[in-house]
Amino acid sequence: MSKGLRIFYAVQATGNGHIARAMELLPYLQQYGTVDVFLSGSNSNLNPALPIKYRSKGISLFYGNRGGLDYWKMWKELSVASIYKEAKALPLEQYDVVINDFDSITSLACKLKGIASVNFGHQASFKSKHTPRPAKKDWMGELVLQHYATAERYIGLHFKQYDDFIFSPIIKDDILNANVVDNGHVTVYLSHYSDDVVLQSLQACKDVRFEVFSKTKQQAETVANITFKPINNKAFNQSMMTAYGIITGAGFETPAEALYMGKRVMCLPIRGQYEQLCNAEALKDFNVPIVDKLTANFHLQVADWLQQAPQTQLQLTNSTYEIVQQVIETARSLQPAKPVQESLLSEEDFLVMG
């Protein structure tokens, strides 16, 4: 469609999950009109195949080498004056629909300009008191989840439908249509640890082959039973599809995709990242073991995990089409009526065209 709605889509670029989801959603959104992306953040490792019209360093999370956040780097990168200036400059009034995947600049811009928006994504699910939290809540973490990117409406994504505005995860088409097999290796993505720390922790598991995706490697490199690979969306998907299991942080997209494929998963939450601690709590319902940090005994934890019974498989309750339709209809209902030159498509129309 070359005509239709003018859609502003703000995408948080802290980590890779938001970008990967945006790339998956883009064709669905484009069926409703023209999509302009605002990419906010500066520490993702994926090459975003998106129609980026606006870009900002935003407010990013940075990780150290041993499983935690790098608060000093986060503070150095923060500029309140720049954020306010960028928010005022965003031309949101030119758009029919504003969709915000947890970006504070867009949220501020909407407040300044009196424009309604939909907060859509995993973080939106935490607006519900029914979404799992750890036994000990972090008041600062809760403050961020509740107020970092506010909106008029929230449409959340989570492992289960904990509330009526929460939908099942967006699973990439490559994963939905995957030929899932078991080639015996374990896929590892622990971006909050350095390659050296990961190597030291895994090399004791001599009978297990590991494919480790690294934010620093430019080409594949094998050390004994461990192969380091540069981060690449297609290569990572292929590694997961053919893995025996996946070791990763307690983010959202990767554990969801792994559990959907019926893979066994082990998670190491980023220390100090409250959202990941919440995710870890939810993942316990799928019998996913949660490891606080890499230690000298990690190889024993891995060996025990590999012998355990398969974990609970994640079930989808909504198609991507249905979720996008809900987002678009909710966002349109918030804005003053404007003429739309083409009608919205049915799911059958989309499948035929796509």
C-alpha positions as CSV (number, residue, x, y, z in Angstrom):
1,M,0.0,0.0,0.0
2,S,1.4,3.4,-0.9
3,K,-1.4,5.3,0.7
4,G,-3.4,5.0,3.9
5,L,-2.4,5.9,7.4
6,R,0.8,7.8,8.3
7,I,2.3,5.7,11.1
8,F,5.0,6.9,13.5
9,Y,6.7,3.9,15.1
10,A,9.2,4.6,17.9
11,V,11.6,1.6,18.6
12,Q,13.8,1.3,21.6
13,A,17.3,0.3,20.5
14,T,18.5,-0.9,23.9
15,G,19.5,-4.5,23.1
16,N,18.4,-6.4,20.0
17,G,14.9,-7.6,20.9
18,H,13.0,-4.4,20.1
19,I,14.6,-4.1,16.7
20,A,14.1,-7.7,15.8
21,R,10.4,-7.4,16.7
22,A,10.1,-4.2,14.7
23,M,11.6,-5.8,11.6
24,E,9.0,-8.7,12.0
25,L,6.1,-6.3,12.4
26,L,7.0,-3.9,9.7
27,P,5.3,-5.7,6.7
28,Y,2.1,-6.0,8.8
29,L,2.2,-2.3,9.7
30,Q,2.9,-1.3,6.1
31,Q,-0.3,-2.9,5.0
32,Y,-2.1,0.0,6.8
33,G,0.0,2.8,5.3
34,T,3.4,4.5,5.4
35,V,5.6,3.7,8.4
36,D,8.4,6.1,9.6
37,V,10.6,4.6,12.3
38,F,12.2,6.6,15.2
39,L,15.2,4.5,16.5
40,S,16.1,5.6,20.0
41,G,19.2,4.2,21.7
42,S,22.7,3.3,20.8
43,N,23.8,-0.1,22.0
44,S,22.1,-2.7,19.8
45,N,24.2,-5.1,17.7
46,L,21.7,-5.8,14.9
47,N,21.7,-4.0,11.6
48,P,18.1,-2.6,11.6
49,A,16.4,-3.3,8.2
50,L,13.8,-0.6,9.0
51,P,12.6,2.7,7.3
52,I,14.4,4.9,9.9
53,K,13.5,8.5,9.4
54,Y,14.5,9.8,12.8
55,R,17.3,8.6,15.0
56,S,18.6,9.5,18.5
57,K,21.1,8.2,21.0
58,G,18.2,8.3,23.4
59,I,18.6,6.8,26.9
60,S,20.4,3.5,26.6
61,L,21.4,0.7,29.0
62,F,25.0,-0.4,28.8
63,Y,26.4,-3.6,30.2
64,G,29.7,-4.5,31.8
65,N,31.7,-7.7,31.3
66,R,30.5,-9.7,34.3
67,G,26.7,-9.8,34.1
68,G,25.7,-6.3,35.3
69,L,24.9,-2.8,34.1
70,D,27.6,-0.2,33.4
71,Y,26.1,2.7,35.3
72,W,29.0,5.1,34.7
73,K,28.7,4.7,30.9
74,M,24.9,5.2,31.1
75,W,25.4,8.4,33.1
76,K,28.1,9.7,30.7
77,E,25.8,9.1,27.7
78,L,22.7,10.8,29.3
79,S,21.9,14.4,28.1
80,V,18.6,15.7,29.5
81,A,18.8,18.9,27.4
82,S,19.2,16.9,24.2
83,I,16.3,14.7,25.1
84,Y,14.0,17.6,25.6
85,K,15.2,19.3,22.4
86,E,14.7,16.1,20.4
87,A,11.2,15.6,21.8
88,K,10.1,19.1,20.8
89,A,11.5,18.5,17.3
90,L,9.7,15.2,16.6
91,P,6.9,16.1,14.1
92,L,4.3,13.8,15.6
93,E,1.5,16.1,14.5
94,Q,2.1,15.0,10.9
95,Y,1.0,11.4,11.7
96,D,-2.3,9.6,12.1
97,V,-1.0,6.9,14.4
98,V,1.8,7.0,17.1
99,I,3.1,3.6,18.3
100,N,5.7,3.6,21.0
101,D,7.8,0.6,21.9
102,F,9.1,1.9,25.2
103,D,10.8,5.1,24.1
104,S,10.9,8.0,26.6
105,I,11.6,10.7,24.0
106,T,8.4,9.9,22.1
107,S,6.5,9.8,25.3
108,L,7.7,13.2,26.2
109,A,7.0,14.5,22.7
110,C,3.4,13.3,23.0
111,K,3.0,15.2,26.3
112,L,4.5,18.4,24.9
113,K,2.3,18.3,21.8
114,G,-0.9,16.9,23.3
115,I,-0.9,13.8,21.0
116,A,-2.2,10.4,22.1
117,S,-0.1,7.2,21.6
118,V,-0.2,3.5,22.2
119,N,2.6,1.9,24.2
120,F,3.1,-1.4,22.5
121,G,5.5,-4.1,23.5
122,H,6.7,-6.3,26.3
123,Q,7.2,-3.5,28.8
124,A,3.6,-2.4,28.4
125,S,2.5,-5.7,30.0
126,F,3.9,-4.5,33.3
127,K,1.1,-2.0,33.6
128,S,-0.8,-5.0,34.9
129,K,-0.5,-6.0,38.6
130,H,-1.0,-9.6,37.5
131,T,2.3,-9.7,35.5
132,P,4.9,-11.8,37.5
133,R,7.4,-9.9,39.7
134,P,10.1,-11.3,41.9
135,A,9.3,-11.7,45.6
136,K,11.4,-8.6,46.4
137,K,10.2,-5.7,44.3
138,D,12.7,-3.1,43.2
139,W,11.0,0.3,43.7
140,M,13.3,2.0,41.2
141,G,12.7,-0.7,38.6
142,E,8.9,-0.4,39.1
143,L,9.2,3.4,38.7
144,V,11.0,2.9,35.3
145,L,8.5,0.3,34.1
146,Q,5.5,2.5,35.1
147,H,6.7,6.0,34.1
148,Y,9.6,5.7,31.6
149,A,7.3,5.7,28.5
150,T,3.7,6.6,29.4
151,A,0.8,6.6,26.9
152,E,-3.0,6.7,26.7
153,R,-3.3,3.0,25.9
154,Y,-1.1,0.0,26.6
155,I,-1.0,-3.3,24.6
156,G,1.5,-5.7,26.1
157,L,3.3,-8.9,25.0
158,H,4.3,-11.6,27.5
159,F,4.9,-15.3,27.8
160,K,1.3,-15.8,29.0
161,Q,-1.9,-13.7,28.9
162,Y,-1.8,-12.3,32.4
163,D,-4.4,-9.6,31.7
164,D,-6.9,-8.6,29.0
165,F,-4.6,-6.2,27.2
166,I,-1.7,-8.7,27.1
167,F,-1.1,-10.8,24.0
168,S,1.2,-13.7,23.3
169,P,4.8,-13.0,21.9
170,I,5.5,-11.9,18.4
171,I,7.4,-14.9,16.9
172,K,9.4,-14.4,13.7
173,D,8.1,-16.0,10.6
174,D,11.5,-17.8,10.3
175,I,10.8,-19.4,13.7
176,L,7.1,-20.1,13.0
177,N,8.0,-22.0,9.8
178,A,11.3,-23.5,11.1
179,N,12.4,-27.0,10.4
180,V,13.2,-27.6,14.1
181,V,15.9,-30.3,14.6
182,D,18.5,-31.2,17.2
183,N,22.1,-31.1,16.0
184,G,23.4,-31.5,19.6
185,H,25.0,-28.1,20.2
186,V,24.0,-25.4,22.7
187,T,23.3,-21.8,21.4
188,V,24.7,-19.1,23.8
189,Y,23.9,-15.4,23.8
190,L,25.1,-13.6,26.9
191,S,25.8,-10.1,25.8
192,H,26.2,-8.9,29.4
193,Y,29.4,-11.0,29.8
194,S,32.7,-10.7,28.0
195,D,33.9,-13.5,25.6
196,D,36.7,-14.4,28.0
197,V,34.3,-14.8,30.9
198,V,32.0,-17.0,28.8
199,L,34.9,-19.0,27.6
200,Q,36.2,-19.7,31.1
201,S,32.7,-20.8,32.2
202,L,32.0,-23.1,29.3
203,Q,35.3,-24.7,28.5
204,A,34.9,-27.1,31.4
205,C,31.9,-28.7,29.6
206,K,34.2,-30.6,27.3
207,D,31.5,-33.0,26.0
208,V,29.2,-30.2,24.8
209,R,29.5,-28.1,21.7
210,F,28.7,-24.4,22.1
211,E,27.8,-21.8,19.5
212,V,28.4,-18.5,21.3
213,F,27.1,-15.3,19.6
214,S,29.5,-12.4,20.4
215,K,29.1,-8.6,20.2
216,T,32.9,-8.3,19.5
217,K,33.7,-11.0,17.0
218,Q,33.8,-10.0,13.3
219,Q,34.2,-13.6,12.1
220,A,33.8,-17.2,13.4
221,E,36.5,-18.4,15.8
222,T,36.7,-21.9,17.4
223,V,38.4,-22.6,20.7
224,A,38.2,-26.3,21.5
225,N,34.5,-27.1,21.8
226,I,33.4,-23.5,21.7
227,T,32.7,-21.6,18.4
228,F,32.3,-17.8,18.7
229,K,30.2,-16.2,16.0
230,P,29.4,-12.5,15.2
231,I,25.9,-11.4,16.0
232,N,23.7,-12.0,12.9
233,N,19.9,-12.4,13.1
234,K,19.7,-15.1,10.4
235,A,22.6,-17.1,11.8
236,F,21.3,-16.8,15.3
237,N,17.9,-18.1,14.3
238,Q,19.5,-21.0,12.4
239,S,21.6,-21.9,15.4
240,M,18.5,-21.9,17.7
241,M,16.5,-24.0,15.3
242,T,19.1,-26.7,15.3
243,A,20.2,-26.5,18.9
244,Y,19.7,-28.9,21.8
245,G,19.3,-26.0,24.1
246,I,19.7,-22.2,24.5
247,I,21.6,-20.3,27.3
248,T,20.7,-16.6,27.3
249,G,19.7,-13.6,29.4
250,A,16.2,-13.3,30.8
251,G,15.1,-11.0,28.0
252,F,11.8,-11.6,26.2
253,E,12.2,-12.4,22.5
254,T,14.9,-15.1,22.6
255,P,13.4,-17.2,25.5
256,A,9.9,-16.9,23.9
257,E,11.2,-18.2,20.5
258,A,13.2,-20.9,22.1
259,L,10.3,-22.2,24.2
260,Y,7.9,-21.9,21.2
261,M,10.3,-24.3,19.4
262,G,10.3,-26.7,22.3
263,K,14.0,-26.1,23.1
264,R,15.3,-26.3,26.6
265,V,16.3,-22.9,28.0
266,M,18.6,-21.7,30.8
267,C,18.5,-18.0,31.7
268,L,21.0,-15.7,33.4
269,P,19.3,-12.3,34.1
270,I,21.3,-9.1,33.8
271,R,22.1,-8.1,37.4
272,G,20.4,-4.8,38.2
273,Q,17.9,-5.1,35.3
274,Y,14.6,-5.3,37.1
275,E,12.6,-6.2,33.9
276,Q,14.8,-9.3,33.5
277,L,14.3,-10.4,37.1
278,C,10.5,-10.1,36.4
279,N,10.9,-12.2,33.3
280,A,12.9,-14.8,35.2
281,E,10.0,-15.1,37.6
282,A,7.6,-15.7,34.8
283,L,10.0,-18.2,33.1
284,K,9.9,-20.4,36.3
285,D,6.3,-21.4,35.2
286,F,8.0,-23.0,32.1
287,N,10.5,-24.9,34.4
288,V,13.3,-22.7,33.1
289,P,16.3,-22.8,35.5
290,I,17.5,-19.3,36.5
291,V,21.2,-18.8,37.3
292,D,22.2,-15.7,39.1
293,K,25.7,-15.4,37.7
294,L,28.5,-17.3,36.1
295,T,30.6,-19.1,38.7
296,A,33.3,-21.8,38.8
297,N,30.4,-24.3,39.2
298,F,28.6,-23.2,36.1
299,H,29.7,-26.3,34.1
300,L,27.9,-28.5,36.8
301,Q,24.7,-26.4,36.5
302,V,24.9,-26.8,32.7
303,A,25.4,-30.6,33.0
304,D,22.4,-30.9,35.3
305,W,20.2,-28.8,33.0
306,L,21.1,-30.9,30.0
307,Q,19.9,-34.0,31.8
308,Q,16.6,-32.5,32.9
309,A,13.2,-33.4,31.3
310,P,12.1,-31.0,28.5
311,Q,10.5,-27.8,29.6
312,T,7.0,-26.5,29.1
313,Q,6.4,-25.4,25.5
314,L,5.1,-21.9,24.9
315,Q,1.7,-21.6,23.2
316,L,0.6,-18.7,21.0
317,T,-2.9,-17.4,21.6
318,N,-2.8,-14.7,18.9
319,S,-1.5,-14.3,15.4
320,T,0.8,-11.4,14.5
321,Y,-1.9,-10.1,12.2
322,E,-4.5,-10.0,15.0
323,I,-2.0,-8.2,17.4
324,V,-1.1,-5.6,14.8
325,Q,-4.8,-5.0,13.9
326,Q,-5.5,-4.4,17.6
327,V,-2.6,-1.9,17.9
328,I,-3.7,0.0,14.8
329,E,-7.4,0.1,15.7
330,T,-6.6,1.3,19.2
331,A,-4.2,4.0,18.0
332,R,-6.6,5.2,15.4
333,S,-9.4,5.5,18.0
334,L,-7.2,7.9,20.0
335,Q,-6.6,10.5,17.3
336,P,-9.0,13.1,15.7
337,A,-10.8,11.6,12.7
338,K,-8.8,12.0,9.5
339,P,-9.7,10.6,6.0
340,V,-8.0,7.3,5.2
341,Q,-7.7,6.7,1.5
342,E,-7.8,2.9,1.7
343,S,-9.7,0.5,3.9
344,L,-8.1,-1.9,6.3
345,L,-7.2,-5.3,5.1
346,S,-8.6,-8.6,6.3
347,E,-6.2,-11.3,7.5
348,E,-7.0,-13.3,4.3
349,D,-6.1,-10.2,2.2
350,F,-2.8,-9.8,4.0
351,L,-1.9,-13.5,3.6
352,V,-2.6,-13.3,-0.1
353,M,-0.6,-10.1,-0.6
354,G,2.3,-11.1,1.8
